[in-house]
Amino acid sequence: MARVGTSGTAMAPPHILVIGGGPIGLEAAVLLAQSGFAVTVVERGQEVAASVRHWGQVQLFSKNEINTTAWGLAACAEVGTVPDAAAYPTGDEFCTSYLELLASWLAASPKVTLMTSTTVVALSRGTILKNEQVMAVGETDRASTPFHALLCTAAEEELVLDGLAAVLDCSGTYGNGNAIGAGGAPALGERALRSRQPSAIFADGLPDVLGRDAALFTPPSGGAVRVLLVGGGYSAATTLLALVEAGRRHPEGEMRIEW
């Protein structure tokens, strides 16, 4: 286990931990570094924007002008080409044209440590326990005590960061979606269904119907594939169009969709 002291001093700037190397985490890290902070970015995936890459086949419904920032574009200009503001990229294109440039800028910055394949296991306020310095009863030291973080790499190596001035949780929700029952709770039988057929259930991520997961959605000759699609947002509509296209590509079978 390694321990790194990171408290801000006259010689060292305040150190900020950013959890998540997706669009928000990368943007936040760039702005923090440009503002003079020391930054550690921790991404659980093997590379930055791992969640975006998982739905990389999906085209964004907003153009780059909305999906980029002034400080992010300034960073891109230093290491590569600024993306077309009017373009509507796919997730994969957004990664290659913008997010990977932000990551390159961060990796080159002496103020930034960018860690992939790493998980934040625990956070605390220094040595203060959960039952100590309770703000509800008027104690105030918790708010001014630096954060302490325990990290773990994919190789099971542990690392401690001490003296963190702040922590930004930019881990997002992809991969931790709602269940389909009332209020996001599991519906009757949902837990058992997820456990019994995990390879055919995409409860916490989007399937790549026409690419990576095509085998599951290809109707067999003379047979049918039956799909239950839950949700009414952009992700559901995009998946629905892909399912219809999968059926058109394989007229020898039948695509049955319950939406």
Phi, psi and omega per residue, in radians:
M1 nan 2.357 3.089
A2 -1.871 2.626 3.112
R3 -2.210 2.293 -3.129
V4 -2.158 2.123 3.078
G5 -1.484 2.319 -2.989
T6 -2.366 0.289 -3.085
S7 -1.169 2.519 -3.138
G8 -1.258 2.374 3.086
T9 -2.343 -3.091 3.095
A10 -1.087 -0.461 -3.111
M11 -1.683 -0.415 -3.076
A12 -2.138 2.327 3.141
P13 -1.265 2.797 3.053
P14 -0.977 2.507 -3.075
H15 -1.861 2.238 -3.124
I16 -1.994 2.332 3.040
L17 -1.719 2.193 3.068
V18 -1.926 2.081 -3.132
I19 -1.672 1.976 -3.142
G20 1.953 2.170 -3.140
G21 -1.874 0.638 3.061
G22 -1.603 -2.864 -3.087
P23 -0.959 -0.812 -3.094
I24 -1.231 -0.763 3.135
G25 -1.086 -0.746 3.140
L26 -1.165 -0.756 3.107
E27 -1.061 -0.788 -3.135
A28 -1.083 -0.753 -3.115
A29 -1.117 -0.710 3.121
V30 -1.080 -0.832 -3.126
L31 -1.113 -0.705 3.118
L32 -1.095 -0.796 -3.141
A33 -1.128 -0.725 3.105
Q34 -1.125 -0.444 -3.129
S35 -1.548 -0.016 3.037
G36 1.791 0.023 3.134
F37 -1.428 2.706 2.903
A38 -1.501 2.423 -2.996
V39 -2.344 2.377 2.923
T40 -2.055 2.167 3.092
V41 -1.863 2.218 -3.137
V42 -2.032 2.100 3.136
E43 -2.096 2.224 -3.114
R44 -1.231 -0.546 -3.125
G45 -1.260 2.958 -3.126
Q46 -1.266 -0.322 3.073
E47 -2.566 2.876 -3.108
V48 -1.096 2.706 3.110
A49 1.004 0.687 -3.099
A50 -1.061 -0.667 -3.135
S51 -1.195 -0.727 3.116
V52 -1.066 -0.697 -3.138
R53 -1.128 -0.528 -3.131
H54 -1.169 -0.565 3.043
W55 -1.892 0.593 -3.059
G56 -1.068 -0.372 -3.126
Q57 -1.333 -0.239 -3.045
V58 -1.497 2.335 3.088
Q59 -1.455 2.340 3.108
L60 -1.170 2.556 3.117
F61 -1.633 0.058 3.051
S62 -2.172 2.565 -3.069
K63 -1.460 2.905 -3.082
N64 -1.000 -0.530 3.130
E65 -0.977 -0.586 -3.136
I66 -1.547 -0.482 -3.028
N67 -1.611 0.071 -3.134
T68 -2.181 2.899 3.127
T69 -2.190 2.873 3.134
A70 -1.090 -0.732 -3.133
W71 -1.268 -0.559 3.072
G72 -1.184 -0.723 3.118
L73 -1.155 -0.617 3.081
A74 -1.111 -0.695 3.091
A75 -1.141 -0.727 3.118
C76 -1.048 -0.725 -3.101
A77 -1.110 -0.475 -3.140
E78 -1.346 -0.471 -3.046
V79 -2.058 -0.140 -3.087
G80 -3.006 -2.452 -3.064
T81 -1.916 2.389 3.089
V82 -1.243 2.311 -3.119
P83 -1.180 2.726 3.122
D84 -1.140 2.086 -3.072
A85 -1.122 -0.478 -3.067
A86 -1.590 -0.084 -3.072
A87 -1.345 2.601 3.019
Y88 -1.940 1.561 -2.998
P89 -1.390 2.807 2.887
T90 -1.336 2.994 3.089
G91 -1.026 -0.746 3.122
D92 -1.103 -0.729 3.129
E93 -1.168 -0.635 3.096
F94 -1.096 -0.671 3.102
C95 -1.123 -0.876 -3.033
T96 -1.270 -0.574 -3.059
S97 -1.573 -0.283 -3.047
Y98 -2.426 -1.033 -3.006
L99 -1.130 -0.680 3.116
E100 -1.171 -0.525 3.070
L101 -1.215 -0.690 3.061
L102 -1.074 -0.743 3.126
A103 -1.108 -0.691 3.114
S104 -1.115 -0.734 3.108
W105 -1.086 -0.762 3.136
L106 -1.123 -0.750 -3.118
A107 -1.101 -0.496 -3.132
A108 -1.515 -0.192 -3.091
S109 -1.415 2.300 3.100
P110 -1.227 -0.190 -3.116
K111 -1.584 -0.100 -2.956
V112 -2.136 2.410 2.925
T113 -2.009 2.093 -3.112
L114 -1.919 2.020 -3.057
M115 -2.049 2.153 3.044
T116 -1.869 2.981 -3.097
S117 0.889 0.671 -3.084
T118 -2.343 2.418 -3.099
T119 -2.063 2.452 2.990
V120 -1.455 1.973 -3.078
V121 -1.459 -0.729 -3.062
A122 -2.706 2.624 3.038
L123 -2.254 2.495 3.062
S124 -2.583 2.943 3.035
R125 -1.678 1.544 -3.129
G126 0.965 -2.220 -3.131
T127 -1.714 0.141 -3.094
I128 -1.336 2.216 3.099
L129 -1.428 2.938 -3.060
K130 -1.084 -0.511 -3.106
N131 -1.615 0.100 -3.098
E132 -1.919 2.668 3.121
Q133 0.881 1.044 -3.117
V134 -1.448 2.032 -3.064
M135 -1.133 -0.493 -3.114
A136 -1.123 -0.390 3.128
V137 -1.856 0.247 3.010
G138 1.713 0.001 3.106
E139 -1.407 2.466 -2.938
T140 -2.127 -0.147 -3.037
D141 -1.131 -0.465 -3.110
R142 -1.025 -0.748 -3.051
A143 -1.173 -0.441 -3.086
S144 -1.805 0.006 -3.125
T145 -1.530 2.267 -3.141
P146 -1.060 2.719 3.121
F147 -1.378 2.720 3.080
H148 -2.247 2.274 -3.088
A149 -2.231 2.412 3.018
L150 -1.873 2.125 3.123
L151 -1.952 2.714 3.096
C152 -2.447 2.265 -3.141
T153 -1.515 2.984 3.114
A154 -1.113 -0.393 3.105
A155 -1.540 0.208 3.126
E156 1.152 0.403 3.024
E157 -1.519 2.362 -3.092
E158 -1.830 2.575 -3.110
L159 -2.458 2.384 3.104
V160 -1.934 2.310 2.996
L161 -1.924 2.151 3.131
D162 -1.924 2.717 3.000
G163 1.238 0.497 3.141
L164 -1.270 2.249 -3.120
A165 -1.264 -0.540 -3.124
A166 -2.801 2.787 3.074
V167 -2.273 2.249 3.072
L168 -1.895 2.060 3.097
D169 -1.547 1.758 3.136
C170 -2.006 0.532 -3.047
S171 -1.298 -0.330 3.065
G172 1.304 -2.977 -3.079
T173 -2.064 -0.191 -3.100
Y174 -1.115 2.280 -3.046
G175 1.610 -0.105 3.110
N176 -2.342 0.860 -3.070
G177 -1.303 2.952 3.091
N178 -1.219 2.615 2.917
A179 -1.310 3.026 -2.973
I180 -1.661 0.024 3.102
G181 -1.447 -3.055 -3.102
A182 -1.031 2.283 3.080
G183 1.144 0.335 -3.131
G184 1.483 0.064 3.063
A185 -1.401 2.740 3.115
P186 -1.072 2.410 3.033
A187 -1.312 2.887 3.115
L188 -0.996 2.183 3.114
G189 1.471 -0.123 -3.059
E190 -1.154 -0.739 -3.118
R191 -1.088 -0.735 3.129
A192 -1.161 -0.661 -3.135
L193 -1.154 -0.736 3.107
R194 -1.071 -0.688 -3.099
S195 -1.243 -0.627 -3.037
R196 -1.375 -0.620 -3.044
Q197 -2.324 1.082 -3.087
P198 -1.141 -0.488 -3.081
S199 -1.273 -0.336 -3.092
A200 -1.904 0.109 -3.115
I201 -2.074 2.216 3.122
F202 -1.993 1.327 -3.050
A203 -1.483 -0.488 -3.026
D204 -2.190 0.433 3.122
G205 -3.017 2.830 -3.108
L206 -1.543 2.333 3.037
P207 -1.334 2.608 3.003
D208 -1.666 1.504 -2.962
V209 -1.048 -0.676 -3.055
L210 -1.733 0.016 -3.095
G211 -2.278 -1.794 -3.022
R212 -0.938 -0.677 -3.048
D213 -1.895 0.366 -3.027
A214 -1.023 -0.586 -3.088
A215 -1.051 -0.572 -3.130
L216 -1.298 -0.354 -3.041
F217 -2.031 0.358 3.102
T218 -1.739 1.975 -3.141
P219 -1.131 2.310 3.107
P220 -1.273 2.712 3.125
S221 -1.032 2.146 -3.137
G222 1.368 0.011 -3.120
G223 -2.125 -2.933 -3.068
A224 -2.457 2.645 2.941
V225 -1.955 2.230 3.137
R226 -1.951 2.203 -3.060
V227 -2.158 2.315 2.995
L228 -1.774 2.081 -3.125
L229 -1.951 2.096 -3.101
V230 -1.933 2.253 3.101
G231 2.135 2.727 -3.096
G232 -2.291 0.367 -3.137
G233 -1.660 -2.916 -3.117
Y234 -1.085 -0.677 -3.126
S235 -1.109 -0.749 3.122
A236 -1.136 -0.756 -3.134
A237 -1.119 -0.706 3.106
T238 -1.104 -0.764 3.128
T239 -1.144 -0.676 3.118
L240 -1.049 -0.790 3.125
L241 -1.080 -0.679 3.117
A242 -1.158 -0.674 3.112
L243 -1.127 -0.737 3.107
V244 -1.079 -0.734 3.130
E245 -1.135 -0.668 3.099
A246 -1.069 -0.681 3.089
G247 -1.146 -0.690 3.131
R248 -1.148 -0.596 -3.115
R249 -1.283 -0.287 -3.085
H250 -2.284 1.215 -3.097
P251 -1.179 -0.226 3.128
E252 -1.256 -0.266 3.081
G253 -2.109 -2.931 -3.101
E254 -2.309 2.330 3.065
M255 -1.809 2.049 3.126
R256 -1.960 2.099 -3.067
I257 -2.070 2.168 2.999
E258 -1.825 2.016 -3.083
W259 -1.996 nan nan
